[in-house]
Amino acid sequence: MTIQDVIKKIEGYHPDLGPSYKGCDGIKCGNPDVECTGIVTALVPTVDVIKKTAELGYNMLYVHEPTSYLTPDYPVWKADFKCDVYDEKIKLATDNGIVIYRDHDHTHAHRPDGIFTGVLKYMGWLDYLNEECEGVPFGFVVDLPEAQSVEELNRQFMEKIGMNGVRYIGRAEDKIKRLAIVAHLFPNAFVETVDTGDHYDDFSTQVIKAMQRDDIDAIVPGEIIEWNLLSYIRDASQLGENKVCFNLGHFNWEELGAKYAADWIPELVGNELPVRYVKTDDMWNYAV
């Protein structure tokens, strides 16, 4: 089975985004017409992940996040300067015969979402999804079977994801019963911003509304800004309310989705190829 055969099976598994799709998914380097010796699933194709793929003797690296440092994640460097780090990284992959294939938009378009199914599964929350709660747009509401302290949940994030630490807003002793995984919080994200002069609404405003309406104790977002929703959570906590934000960081937030890919890809290839999940180490260190 060639790497191209594997890619076709993955693309057939996901929804077809149509012939006009011009997104970031696809091959980032390497020759897909060679026989596949094995597949590594990883969230990010870091230098260390590429090295571990080579050590395993596998030649397909399936990833979710970018290979390049340019937002469109082109398969070639397109900035108006030479980037030695990018060149060395691609050389490392190609010298070891590794094809890097990115699956971002299609796995998020999958139903259920291919990344957050893995997050929920490996956090142990899949059975506790609240399907009746109106919840938050582009999010998942989880009702824990027993209330857990912020400190306890921080420890679980670190152990299950493999993190060096957790930034959070709130009080360590607060008890969390209902939490929501919410989408990225950057400006103009996901929903149309409305500003009529008399009325303002955006994604962060809708999450604040959901937290109050549905008694959501904590959120777990991806990318963040601090001046709106997170400032609300800090003020609410300082007023004695049970409101918390766990800021895992974008890559840690989605890491377990890469682990989940190693669950469904083997069946696609008829269990004919070895498939191994390789953890992308936490990019953050913490000085205390």
C-alpha positions in Angstrom: 0.0 0.0 0.0 1.5 3.4 -1.0 1.3 6.5 1.1 -1.0 7.9 -1.6 -3.3 5.0 -1.1 -3.4 5.8 2.6 -4.2 9.4 1.9 -7.1 8.5 -0.4 -8.6 6.3 2.3 -8.3 9.1 4.9 -9.8 11.6 2.5 -12.6 9.2 1.7 -13.3 8.8 5.4 -13.9 12.5 5.9 -16.6 14.7 4.4 -15.8 16.0 0.9 -15.3 19.8 1.2 -15.8 20.2 -2.5 -13.8 20.9 -5.6 -13.3 24.6 -4.7 -11.5 23.7 -1.4 -8.3 25.7 -1.1 -7.5 25.1 2.5 -4.4 24.0 4.4 -4.8 20.2 4.1 -2.6 18.1 2.0 1.0 16.9 1.5 3.6 19.2 2.9 6.7 17.3 1.7 7.8 14.0 0.4 6.9 11.5 -2.4 3.5 9.8 -1.7 4.0 7.2 -4.4 6.3 5.0 -2.3 5.2 2.0 -0.3 4.1 3.0 3.2 6.3 1.5 6.0 4.2 2.8 8.8 2.2 5.8 10.0 2.9 8.2 12.9 0.0 10.3 14.1 1.1 13.5 15.9 -0.5 16.9 16.5 2.5 19.0 15.2 5.3 18.0 12.9 8.1 19.3 15.2 11.7 18.5 14.6 11.6 16.0 17.5 8.5 14.3 16.1 10.2 13.9 12.7 13.2 12.4 14.4 11.0 9.9 16.3 9.2 9.0 13.1 12.5 8.2 11.4 13.7 6.2 14.5 10.6 4.0 14.1 11.3 3.4 10.4 8.0 4.8 9.4 7.7 7.1 6.4 4.3 8.7 6.8 3.7 11.5 9.3 0.0 12.3 9.7 -0.4 15.7 11.5 -3.1 18.2 12.4 -1.2 21.4 12.7 1.2 23.4 10.4 4.6 22.3 9.1 5.6 25.8 8.1 5.6 29.0 10.1 3.3 30.8 7.6 -0.4 30.8 8.4 -1.6 29.3 5.0 0.9 26.4 5.6 2.0 26.2 2.0 4.1 23.1 1.0 6.9 25.5 0.1 8.4 28.6 1.8 6.7 31.7 0.4 8.0 34.6 2.6 10.3 37.1 1.0 13.3 35.8 3.0 15.1 32.5 3.4 14.2 30.6 6.6 17.1 28.3 7.6 15.0 26.5 10.3 12.3 25.6 7.8 14.8 24.4 5.3 16.6 22.2 7.9 13.3 20.8 9.1 12.1 19.8 5.6 15.6 18.4 4.8 15.4 16.2 7.9 12.0 14.8 6.8 13.0 14.3 3.1 16.4 12.8 4.0 14.6 10.2 6.0 12.0 9.6 3.2 9.1 10.9 5.3 5.9 12.3 3.8 4.2 14.9 6.0 0.4 15.0 5.4 -1.8 17.5 7.2 -5.4 16.8 8.0 -6.9 19.9 9.7 -10.0 21.2 8.0 -11.4 17.8 7.0 -11.1 16.2 10.5 -12.8 19.3 12.0 -15.5 18.9 9.4 -16.0 15.3 10.4 -19.1 14.5 12.5 -18.3 13.9 15.2 -15.3 16.2 15.1 -12.2 14.1 14.7 -10.1 16.1 17.2 -12.5 16.8 20.0 -13.8 13.2 20.0 -10.3 12.3 21.0 -10.0 15.0 23.6 -13.3 13.9 25.2 -12.4 10.2 25.0 -9.0 10.4 26.5 -10.0 12.9 29.2 -12.7 10.3 30.1 -15.5 12.7 29.4 -17.2 11.1 26.3 -20.0 9.6 28.4 -20.7 12.9 30.2 -21.6 15.1 27.3 -24.7 17.2 28.0 -26.7 17.0 24.8 -29.7 18.9 26.2 -27.9 22.0 27.5 -28.1 24.8 24.9 -24.5 25.2 25.6 -22.0 27.4 23.7 -21.6 27.7 19.9 -18.8 25.6 18.5 -18.4 23.9 21.9 -19.0 20.9 24.0 -20.6 21.0 27.5 -19.6 18.3 29.9 -21.3 17.4 33.2 -18.8 15.7 35.4 -20.2 12.8 37.4 -18.7 14.3 40.6 -17.6 17.9 41.2 -13.8 18.2 41.1 -11.6 21.0 42.3 -9.7 23.2 40.0 -6.5 21.7 41.4 -7.6 18.2 40.6 -8.5 19.1 37.1 -5.2 20.8 36.5 -3.5 17.6 37.6 -5.6 15.5 35.2 -4.8 17.9 32.3 -1.1 17.6 33.0 -1.1 13.8 33.4 -3.4 12.9 30.5 -2.1 15.4 27.9 1.5 15.5 29.1 1.9 19.1 30.1 4.6 20.9 32.0 2.0 23.1 33.8 -1.4 24.7 33.5 -2.3 28.4 33.5 -5.7 29.0 34.9 -8.0 31.8 36.1 -9.9 31.2 39.3 -9.3 29.6 42.7 -7.6 26.3 43.1 -10.2 25.1 45.7 -13.3 25.9 43.5 -15.4 22.9 42.6 -16.2 22.3 38.9 -19.3 20.3 38.0 -20.1 21.6 34.5 -17.4 22.7 32.1 -17.4 23.6 28.4 -14.7 23.1 25.7 -15.1 26.3 23.7 -13.6 27.4 20.4 -10.7 29.9 20.0 -11.4 33.3 21.5 -9.5 35.6 19.0 -11.4 38.6 17.6 -14.0 38.1 14.9 -13.9 34.3 15.3 -16.7 31.9 14.3 -19.8 34.2 14.5 -20.5 37.5 12.9 -19.7 40.5 15.1 -22.7 42.7 15.6 -22.4 46.3 16.7 -25.4 48.5 16.1 -24.5 51.2 18.6 -27.3 49.9 20.9 -26.3 46.3 20.8 -23.0 44.4 20.6 -22.5 40.7 20.1 -19.6 38.4 19.3 -18.4 34.9 20.1 -16.9 35.8 23.5 -20.1 37.6 24.4 -22.1 34.5 23.6 -19.9 32.4 25.8 -20.4 34.8 28.7 -24.1 34.5 28.1 -23.9 30.7 28.1 -21.8 30.6 31.3 -24.5 32.6 33.1 -27.5 31.0 31.5 -26.4 27.4 31.8 -24.4 27.6 35.1 -21.1 26.6 33.3 -18.4 26.7 36.0 -15.4 26.5 33.7 -14.2 26.8 30.1 -11.3 25.2 28.3 -10.6 27.4 25.2 -8.0 27.3 22.5 -6.3 30.5 21.4 -7.1 33.3 23.8 -7.3 37.1 24.2 -7.6 38.5 27.7 -9.7 41.7 27.5 -13.2 40.3 27.2 -14.3 36.8 28.3 -11.2 36.1 30.4 -11.6 39.4 32.2 -15.2 38.5 32.9 -14.1 35.2 34.5 -11.4 36.9 36.6 -13.9 39.5 37.9 -16.5 36.9 38.5 -14.0 34.9 40.6 -13.0 37.9 42.6 -16.7 38.5 43.3 -16.9 35.0 44.8 -18.5 33.2 41.9 -17.4 29.8 40.8 -16.0 30.7 37.4 -12.7 29.3 36.0 -10.7 29.3 32.7 -8.2 26.5 32.1 -5.7 27.9 29.5 -4.0 24.8 28.1 -2.7 26.5 25.0 -3.9 25.7 21.4 -1.6 22.6 20.8 -2.1 21.0 24.2 -5.9 21.7 23.9 -6.0 19.4 20.8 -3.2 17.0 21.6 -5.5 14.0 22.4 -7.1 14.3 19.0 -3.8 13.2 17.5 -3.9 10.2 19.9 -7.4 9.4 18.7 -6.3 9.4 15.0 -4.2 6.3 15.9 -7.5 4.6 16.8 -9.4 5.1 13.6 -6.6 5.0 10.9 -5.7 1.3 11.4 -9.2 0.2 10.4 -9.0 2.4 7.3 -5.9 0.6 6.1 -7.2 -2.8 7.0 -4.8 -3.1 9.9 -2.1 -3.8 7.3 0.3 -1.1 8.5 1.7 -0.2 11.8 0.2 3.0 13.2 1.8 4.8 16.2 0.8 7.9 18.1 3.8 10.2 19.0 3.1 12.9 21.6 4.1 16.4 20.7 5.8 17.7 23.8 4.5 20.7 25.6 6.1 23.8 24.0 5.9 25.8 27.2 8.2 25.7 30.2 7.3 27.3 33.5 9.5 29.4 35.7 8.3 29.5 39.4 
